[in-house]
Amino acid sequence: MFHTVWECLGGILAYLSDLSSQFVIVKQLPSVIRGIEEKEWTFDVGFDIDDFAIDPSQDLLMAIRTVSESYVIIYALYGIV
């Protein structure tokens, strides 16, 4: 498993699926000490993602879509964890 676009922040790992760059896989990393179980979610954003960022403290995924050389759209998606 090698993912070229990924983020890891606040115990959350997010990366683009190997099958399609429209899917973001989000994993809550487990911790025995903190009593946190592993969880996994998959989001189909409906477009090819060029890059993204996450902020688990805001329950936020920002997805970047390049439409042309001079036109970029940034989407804010809530409810990632």
N, C-alpha and C positions, 0 to 999 in steps of 0.2 A: 504494500500500500504506500504509494508516494503521491502526495497531493501538492500541487504547485501553489495553490491559493488557500491559505488557512490562517486562522487566528486562534490564539489561546490566551484567555484573560479571565481572572476570577474563578478559576475552576471549570471554565467552559471552553471546550475545543470545538471549533467550527471549521469546516472545509467543504470545498466543492466536490460533488460526486464524481467518480471516475466515469460514470455512464453518461452524464449530461451536465453541462455548466449551468443549467437552469435549476439544479437541485443543490441546496445547501444542507449539509448534515451537521447537526449540532449535538454534542455529547456533553453531559454533565459528568465530570470526572469523579470517580468514587473516592471516598476517604473513610477508612475504618476509624481513625482517631476522631474525626468530626461527625461520624455517623451519617455520611452522605452516600446514598446509593447511586450507581451508574444509571443514567437515563439517556435516551436518544430520541431525537426528533428529526424529521426530514421535511424541508420546505421546498415546494415547487413555486418559484417566483414568476414563472411564465415567460421569462426572457433569458438570454445568455448573459451571465454575469461576468464582467471583466475584472472586478475586484470588489471586496466588501470589507466592512469593519463591524465589530460587535461591541456592545457595552452591556454586560449582564446586569449591572446595577440599575440600568434604565429599561431592561428587558427589550433591547433594541438591536436590530440588524439593519445596517445601511448597505444597500446594494448599488453598485455603480455599473451603468450601461453606457457604452460608447456608441452613439448613433452615427457620428461622422467625426472627422478630424477636429472639427471646431464645435461639436455639440455633444455634451455629456449630460445624462440624466442621473440623478441620485434619488433613490427611493428609501424612505424610512419605513421599516416594517417592525411593528411591536408584537410582543408575545412570543419571544424566542425561548424563554425558560419558564 
